[in-house]
Amino acid sequence: MMLKAFLAALLIATPALADDLRGTGDLGLIVEREAGSLLVVDRSERAALGRIEGLGDLSHASLVYSPDERFAYVFGRDGGLTKVDILTRQIVNRVVQGGNSIGGAISDDGRLIAVANYEPGGVKVFDADTLEQVADVPMGSKTVGIADAPGSRFVVATWDTGEVWILDHSADPAQPAITKLEGIGANPYDALLTADGRRYIVGLFGEKGLTQVDLWQDPPEVTRFLPDYGKDQPDLPVYKMPHLQGWTLADGVFALPAVGLHQLLWVDAEDLTEIARTDLAGQPVFALARPDRREVWVNFAPPDNDKIQVVDVLTHEVIRTLTPGKGVLHMEFAPRGREVWMSVRDENRVEIRDARTHEILGEIEALAPSGIFFTDRAHRTGL
């Protein structure tokens, strides 16, 4: 007994060797959609560290990070929710919680994981440690645009019924208080939440326009805006829906990718009026601000998905067109904006460029890469 106590005390007193330790602040994960795997990358070294396999269908997959930046929760299109350890590069747990999921979020305390489902619809909520189901909230609809809001809340839009639901898990995680807002608009396709947790903006596919929900108001205030954008222009075939989570709020102005138009819409954040448009090379998918908000970088749906355009926030003009390669699906900036990583799916690589000079700094081989997610996302609201 004394020997056991002595060894335990010795273990506690002995510092771990520095070579055995490493932080996670400069790590990231790249989704390899067709292989059903994740590539663990070191942003500082611009290098791959290893691969985590066996995650199922990762088409349109996304992920969130635990507050300590060690674990990631991956939302697969096959309804799989997978918890991975990026240090050991292993799957910790995996459940198939639905037939078709479209994204998820983690609560601000890191205790709950919420998944938005196409099939069977609604939202399911899980314990972040064990992945045991905590709550099931049917909504009679496919759900899209789920985001975490301050106070253990999740906000989500419903595709079929045009509603926004606010789930408040702060008092009882298993029985969330529900606020349902109707009349949001026809067929919401995606949504975003501003970094301050105030404005939840919903993109509409079934009609022109967007809708803002002001979460600071009690009750939340719904405002429709831009109801006429594009009404005098013929709708083009939509080859890929824009992603509002690649939105931009820069210098008091929203930059939003237009549905069915080759344009970027600039909207005053205070009064929600359109102030400008930028003509683009194709249908925008992501309109992503460089972290200093000085530029907006845009990628495109086919057949223009070999391009990236850089737009000046002050002039709203395209200042540079880049051609990284066929199938540029996603971009991710380093947290302070030094460089940008771009997945070039059809060439099985990730290209890394200086975010100011646009020079190529390096590349990493990856299997049909799509989403790129750096661990600093663990500390950002609304992702």
HELIX and SHEET records of a PDB file:
HELIX    1   1 MET A    2  ALA A   13  1                                  12    
HELIX    2   2 ALA A   18  ASP A   20  5                                   3    
HELIX    3   3 LEU A  244  GLY A  246  5                                   3    
HELIX    4   4 ARG A  345  GLU A  347  5                                   3    
HELIX    5   5 THR A  375  HIS A  379  5                                   5    
SHEET    1   A 4 ALA A  47  ILE A  52  0                                        
SHEET    2   A 4 SER A  37  ASP A  42 -1                                        
SHEET    3   A 4 LEU A  27  GLU A  32 -1                                        
SHEET    4   A 4 PRO A 369  PHE A 374 -1                                        
SHEET    1   B 4 SER A  62  TYR A  65  0                                        
SHEET    2   B 4 PHE A  71  PHE A  75 -1                                        
SHEET    3   B 4 GLY A  80  ASP A  85 -1                                        
SHEET    4   B 4 GLN A  90  VAL A  96 -1                                        
SHEET    1   C 4 ASN A 100  ILE A 106  0                                        
SHEET    2   C 4 LEU A 112  GLU A 119 -1                                        
SHEET    3   C 4 VAL A 123  ASP A 127 -1                                        
SHEET    4   C 4 GLN A 133  VAL A 137 -1                                        
SHEET    1   D 4 THR A 143  ALA A 149  0                                        
SHEET    2   D 4 ARG A 153  THR A 158 -1                                        
SHEET    3   D 4 GLU A 163  ASP A 168 -1                                        
SHEET    4   D 4 ALA A 177  LEU A 181 -1                                        
SHEET    1   E 4 PRO A 188  LEU A 193  0                                        
SHEET    2   E 4 ARG A 199  LEU A 204 -1                                        
SHEET    3   E 4 LEU A 210  ASP A 214 -1                                        
SHEET    4   E 4 GLU A 221  PHE A 225 -1                                        
SHEET    1   F 4 THR A 248  ALA A 250  0                                        
SHEET    2   F 4 VAL A 253  PRO A 257 -1                                        
SHEET    3   F 4 GLN A 263  ASP A 268 -1                                        
SHEET    4   F 4 GLU A 274  ASP A 279 -1                                        
SHEET    1   G 4 PRO A 284  ALA A 289  0                                        
SHEET    2   G 4 GLU A 295  PHE A 300 -1                                        
SHEET    3   G 4 ILE A 308  ASP A 312 -1                                        
SHEET    4   G 4 VAL A 318  LEU A 322 -1                                        
SHEET    1   H 4 VAL A 328  PHE A 333  0                                        
SHEET    2   H 4 GLU A 339  VAL A 344 -1                                        
SHEET    3   H 4 ARG A 349  ASP A 354 -1                                        
SHEET    4   H 4 ILE A 360  GLU A 365 -1                                        
END                                                                             
